Amino acid sequence: YNRDEITEHINNAFDSNDIFIRCKIEDDKFIFMSDKKFTMINDDKSILGYLGFNKGIYQNRTKYVAESTVGIGDNIFYLVTRTSRWPRSRLVPPAWP
């Protein structure tokens, strides 16, 4: 996958699971954002590290920008997961009324 395809797959997964978080890329960094505060957990089962997120947990914000750029560009990047469950990263969706 290239970075645009990864972003599209992540957003499709969020949409299909009614998770109101969006993923985009700006200045070669992945960004996750929402209208409500949410939490992301980056552990050994997460893809967040591959997307440039270096911290273990991200809490109580509406937007997270990766600390590192990722050299994915438009080159092919293979994303391998052990299960068909998505998202592979553990994201805690915001509480919606």
JOMOVEN-V633627 format. One line per field, one symbol per residue. phi: phi as a letter, one per 20 degrees, with the letter a starting at -180 (. if undefined). A space follows every 50 residues. Layout:
phi = ???
This chain:
phi = .effffgfffffffffdldecddbcclmcfcdbbfdfbccddcfddegff enedfebcclcebcdgfcfdefldffceddcecefcfffedefffdf
